[in-house]
Amino acid sequence: MHASPSAPLPVREAGPTDRPEWERFVGEQCGGVLLQSWGWGEIRRQFGWGVTRLVAQGRGERGWRGVLQLLHRPVGLPQIRWGYAPRGPALASLDDDLAALALLRGARSRLLRRGVVVLRLDPEWAAAGAGAELRRRLRLRPMPFDIQHRRTWLVDIGGSQDEVRGRLPPSTRRNIALAERAGVTVATLAVEGVEPFYRLHLETVARQRFQTRPLAYYRAVVDGLDARVLLATRDGRPLAAAVVAVCGPRLAYLYGGSEPGPHRGMYAVHWAAIRWGLERGCRLYDMWGVPGRFSPGDQEPGYAVFKTRWGGRLEDHSGLQAAPWLGPLDWPLARLERVLLSRRPLLT
């Protein structure tokens, strides 16, 4: 705790001039919380969301202690707005109750005036330990559904390229080498790589029965996050692709797609992504979500098992939480929310 309860922590709205410090804070100070980055909020703004950004900073303090990027939009009726903070709040320390509480209170006072009747958040806090204790102190209530994956697969990529490759499981090193010997090459592209990525992505979506978005969305993500498309080809034929972005020390794998076959293109793609991340100083590869019931010992082939083949570990987050908002009205509004959102599976 940084201050006594009798000294409320000031919270203010961030403006455009705060963007460099905001990006530095969520990237470096908070370990790379990509969905709380300024760029992510601007992407969501392009697709109809309102964005409110709050900063907690003690009086006389130079450094920020926490930020909260809030997305909100009408759901059902125009006058009813739904609020969501993906992976927020982002805090410099999970021991800083005052910053977290001040951000939630600041959110409530501002968003109620804008017609937001509920606020949902899924902070990137561990499911147990300090994260669980902070959720209890903030009186957050778990929701019966999730928006982001509550589990992710993390791979340590600290060190040199040779050191990282040497830590990979032998079978993965072997598959990378087989792709190289078979003539698979990987190009690192910006927005120009989105269309070939999207064609491969749609093939994977059809096979795996995933959900997807329009091509324009992926263009906006690559452009807005300065992300890269890693495109594997052999003899000019696209085989596999991935979209990756950097936030602080973290490299994030956001989307992928591949053509079926034994070409091992995705091994080549992820190894190229890791090398690109290393060039930018990344130390952690966040391979994004895995299913809630997945166990690292599972043998059934699938995207989650593929992620475990890069070494690493499973990390559990808190899942979607409801912030205290309107007291006795919170429960009936939550029931209405489930009805209004039943046909909106993709919210961010």
C-alpha positions in Angstrom: 0.0 0.0 0.0 1.3 3.4 -0.9 -0.9 5.7 1.1 -3.4 5.8 3.9 -7.2 5.3 3.1 -7.8 8.8 4.3 -5.8 10.2 1.3 -7.8 9.3 -1.9 -5.6 8.8 -4.9 -6.3 11.3 -7.7 -7.5 9.9 -11.1 -7.6 11.8 -14.3 -8.5 11.1 -17.9 -5.6 10.7 -20.3 -5.4 12.8 -23.4 -3.4 12.4 -26.7 -0.3 13.9 -25.2 -0.2 11.1 -22.7 0.1 8.4 -25.3 3.9 7.9 -25.2 3.9 7.6 -21.4 0.8 5.3 -21.5 2.5 3.0 -24.0 5.7 3.0 -21.9 3.8 2.2 -18.7 1.7 -0.7 -20.0 4.7 -2.0 -21.9 7.6 -1.6 -19.5 6.2 -1.0 -16.1 3.4 -3.6 -16.3 5.2 -6.2 -18.3 3.4 -5.8 -21.7 -0.4 -5.7 -21.3 -1.2 -5.4 -25.0 -5.0 -5.0 -24.7 -4.5 -2.0 -22.4 -2.2 -0.4 -24.9 -3.2 2.9 -26.5 -3.0 1.4 -29.9 -5.5 -1.3 -29.0 -8.0 1.3 -27.9 -7.6 3.2 -31.2 -8.3 0.0 -33.1 -11.5 -0.6 -31.1 -12.5 3.0 -31.7 -12.4 2.3 -35.5 -15.0 -0.4 -35.0 -17.6 1.6 -33.1 -16.4 1.6 -29.5 -16.1 4.6 -27.2 -12.7 4.8 -25.4 -12.1 6.3 -21.9 -8.6 6.1 -20.4 -7.8 6.8 -16.8 -4.5 7.3 -15.0 -3.9 6.9 -11.2 -1.0 9.0 -9.9 -0.4 10.2 -6.4 -0.2 13.8 -5.5 3.4 15.0 -6.0 4.4 11.7 -7.5 6.2 11.6 -10.9 5.5 8.0 -11.8 2.1 6.5 -12.7 0.7 3.8 -10.5 -2.0 2.4 -12.6 -4.1 2.8 -15.8 -7.5 1.6 -17.0 -8.6 1.7 -20.6 -12.3 1.3 -20.9 -14.3 0.4 -23.9 -18.0 1.1 -24.1 -20.8 0.9 -26.7 -24.6 0.5 -26.9 -25.9 -3.0 -26.5 -29.6 -3.5 -27.4 -31.1 -0.1 -26.8 -29.0 3.1 -27.8 -29.3 4.5 -24.3 -27.9 1.4 -22.6 -24.1 1.1 -22.9 -21.9 -1.8 -22.0 -18.5 -1.2 -20.5 -15.5 -3.5 -20.8 -11.8 -3.2 -19.8 -9.8 -5.9 -21.6 -6.9 -7.0 -19.3 -7.4 -3.9 -17.1 -6.6 -2.4 -14.8 -2.9 -2.4 -15.5 -1.0 -1.7 -12.3 2.7 -1.2 -11.5 2.1 -3.4 -8.4 -0.6 -5.8 -7.4 -0.1 -4.6 -3.8 -1.4 -1.1 -4.7 -5.0 -1.4 -3.6 -5.4 2.3 -3.6 -4.5 2.7 -7.3 -6.9 -0.1 -8.3 -9.7 1.2 -6.2 -9.3 4.7 -7.4 -9.4 3.6 -11.0 -12.6 1.6 -10.5 -14.2 4.6 -8.6 -13.1 6.9 -11.4 -14.5 4.6 -14.0 -17.9 4.5 -12.2 -18.2 8.2 -11.8 -17.4 8.9 -15.5 -19.1 6.0 -17.2 -22.4 6.3 -15.4 -22.7 9.8 -16.9 -22.2 8.3 -20.3 -24.9 5.7 -19.9 -22.8 2.7 -19.1 -24.8 0.4 -16.8 -22.3 -2.4 -16.2 -18.5 -2.7 -16.3 -16.8 -6.0 -17.0 -13.0 -6.5 -16.7 -10.6 -9.4 -17.0 -7.4 -8.1 -15.5 -4.1 -9.9 -16.4 -3.7 -10.9 -12.8 -2.9 -14.5 -11.7 -5.9 -16.6 -10.8 -4.4 -17.4 -7.4 -2.2 -15.6 -4.9 -1.9 -11.8 -5.0 -4.3 -11.5 -7.9 -7.0 -13.4 -6.1 -6.5 -11.3 -3.0 -6.7 -8.1 -4.9 -10.0 -9.2 -6.6 -11.4 -9.9 -3.2 -10.5 -6.5 -1.8 -12.0 -4.8 -4.8 -15.2 -6.8 -4.4 -15.0 -8.1 -8.0 -17.5 -10.9 -8.9 -16.7 -13.6 -11.4 -18.9 -13.8 -14.4 -20.3 -17.1 -15.8 -18.7 -16.5 -19.2 -15.4 -15.1 -20.6 -14.4 -12.8 -23.4 -10.6 -13.3 -23.4 -9.0 -16.7 -22.8 -8.4 -17.0 -19.1 -5.4 -19.3 -19.8 -2.4 -18.6 -21.9 0.8 -20.3 -22.9 4.1 -18.5 -22.1 7.5 -19.3 -23.5 10.8 -17.8 -22.1 12.7 -16.3 -25.0 15.3 -14.5 -22.9 18.9 -14.7 -24.2 20.5 -15.1 -27.6 18.9 -16.7 -30.6 21.2 -19.8 -30.2 20.3 -20.0 -26.5 16.6 -19.8 -27.2 16.7 -22.4 -30.0 18.8 -24.7 -27.7 16.0 -24.6 -25.1 13.3 -25.7 -27.5 12.2 -29.3 -27.2 14.2 -31.6 -29.6 11.1 -32.4 -31.7 10.5 -28.7 -32.3 14.1 -28.1 -33.3 13.9 -31.0 -35.6 10.7 -29.7 -37.3 12.2 -26.3 -37.8 15.2 -27.9 -39.4 13.0 -30.1 -41.6 11.1 -27.0 -42.8 14.3 -25.2 -43.6 15.7 -28.2 -45.6 12.4 -28.5 -47.5 12.8 -25.0 -48.8 10.2 -23.3 -46.6 11.1 -19.6 -46.3 9.4 -16.9 -44.1 8.8 -13.3 -45.0 8.3 -10.6 -42.4 5.6 -8.3 -43.7 3.5 -5.4 -42.5 0.0 -4.5 -43.9 0.8 -6.0 -47.3 0.9 -9.4 -45.7 -2.7 -9.3 -44.3 -4.4 -10.6 -47.4 -2.4 -13.8 -47.9 -2.6 -14.3 -44.1 -6.4 -13.9 -44.2 -6.8 -16.6 -47.0 -4.9 -19.1 -44.8 -6.7 -18.0 -41.7 -10.1 -18.6 -43.3 -9.0 -22.2 -44.2 -8.1 -22.8 -40.6 -11.3 -21.2 -39.3 -13.4 -23.6 -41.5 -11.4 -26.6 -40.3 -11.4 -25.8 -36.6 -14.8 -24.1 -36.5 -13.3 -20.9 -34.9 -14.8 -17.5 -35.2 -13.2 -14.8 -37.3 -13.6 -11.2 -38.4 -13.6 -9.2 -41.7 -10.4 -8.6 -43.5 -10.5 -4.9 -42.5 -10.2 -5.8 -38.9 -6.9 -7.6 -39.4 -5.6 -4.7 -41.4 -6.4 -2.3 -38.6 -4.7 -4.6 -36.0 -1.5 -4.9 -38.0 -1.4 -1.1 -38.8 -2.5 0.1 -35.4 -0.1 -2.1 -33.3 2.8 -1.9 -35.8 2.4 -5.7 -35.9 3.9 -8.1 -38.4 2.6 -10.9 -40.6 5.0 -13.9 -40.8 4.3 -15.7 -44.0 5.8 -19.1 -44.8 6.0 -20.1 -48.5 7.6 -22.9 -50.5 8.1 -22.4 -54.3 5.9 -19.3 -54.1 2.9 -21.1 -52.4 1.7 -19.7 -49.1 1.7 -22.5 -46.4 1.2 -20.8 -43.1 1.0 -17.3 -41.5 0.8 -15.6 -38.1 0.2 -12.1 -36.8 2.4 -11.1 -34.0 2.9 -7.8 -32.0 5.3 -6.5 -29.4 4.4 -4.8 -26.2 7.3 -4.0 -23.9 9.2 -7.2 -23.2 6.4 -9.4 -24.5 5.9 -10.8 -28.0 2.3 -11.8 -28.6 0.9 -14.3 -31.1 -2.5 -12.9 -32.0 -3.8 -14.9 -35.0 -2.7 -17.7 -37.3 -3.7 -19.8 -40.3 -2.2 -22.6 -42.3 -2.8 -24.9 -45.2 -3.2 -28.6 -44.2 -0.2 -30.9 -45.0 3.1 -32.1 -43.6 5.0 -28.9 -44.7 5.8 -27.8 -41.1 5.1 -24.2 -42.1 3.9 -23.2 -38.7 7.1 -24.3 -37.1 9.0 -22.1 -39.5 6.6 -19.2 -38.9 6.8 -19.3 -35.1 10.6 -19.6 -35.1 10.7 -16.5 -37.4 8.4 -14.7 -35.1 10.6 -15.5 -32.1 13.7 -14.2 -34.0 11.8 -11.0 -34.9 10.8 -10.5 -31.2 14.4 -11.1 -30.1 15.5 -8.3 -32.4 13.1 -6.0 -30.5 14.3 -7.0 -27.1 11.5 -9.3 -26.1 12.0 -11.8 -23.3 8.7 -13.6 -23.3 6.5 -15.1 -26.0 2.9 -15.1 -25.2 1.3 -17.7 -27.5 -2.1 -16.4 -26.4 -5.0 -18.5 -25.3 -5.6 -22.2 -24.7 -8.9 -23.8 -23.8 -10.1 -23.7 -20.2 -10.1 -27.5 -19.7 -6.7 -28.0 -21.4 -3.9 -29.7 -19.6 -0.3 -29.7 -20.7 -0.4 -33.5 -20.7 -3.2 -33.7 -23.2 -2.2 -35.7 -26.3 -5.1 -35.0 -28.7 -3.7 -32.9 -31.5 -4.9 -29.3 -31.7 -3.7 -25.7 -31.5 -3.1 -25.9 -27.7 -0.9 -29.0 -28.0 1.1 -27.3 -30.7 1.9 -24.4 -28.4 3.2 -26.7 -25.7 5.8 -28.0 -28.2 7.7 -24.8 -27.8 8.4 -25.4 -24.1 7.1 -22.9 -21.6 4.3 -22.9 -19.1 0.6 -22.5 -18.6 -0.6 -19.3 -16.8 -4.1 -18.9 -15.4 -5.7 -15.5 -15.3 -8.8 -14.4 -13.3 -11.4 -14.6 -16.1 -14.1 -12.0 -16.6 -15.1 -10.1 -13.6 -18.1 -7.8 -12.7 -17.2 -4.5 -11.0 -19.5 -3.2 -8.3 -21.7 -0.7 -10.1 -25.4 -0.2 -9.2 -25.8 -2.2 -6.0 -29.0 -4.2 -6.0 -29.5 -3.6 -9.7 -26.3 -5.4 -10.7 -27.8 -8.9 -10.6 -30.9 -8.2 -12.8 -28.7 -6.2 -15.2 -26.3 -9.2 -15.5 -29.2 -11.4 -16.4 -30.3 -8.9 -19.1 -26.7 -8.7 -20.3 -26.5 -12.4 -21.0 -29.6 -12.1 -23.3 -28.4 -9.0 -25.1 -24.9 -10.5 -25.7 -26.1 -14.0 -26.6 -25.7 -13.2 -30.3 -22.4 -11.2 -29.9 -19.7 -13.7 -29.2 -16.9 -11.5 -30.4 -16.7 -8.4 -28.3 -13.1 -7.3 -28.7 
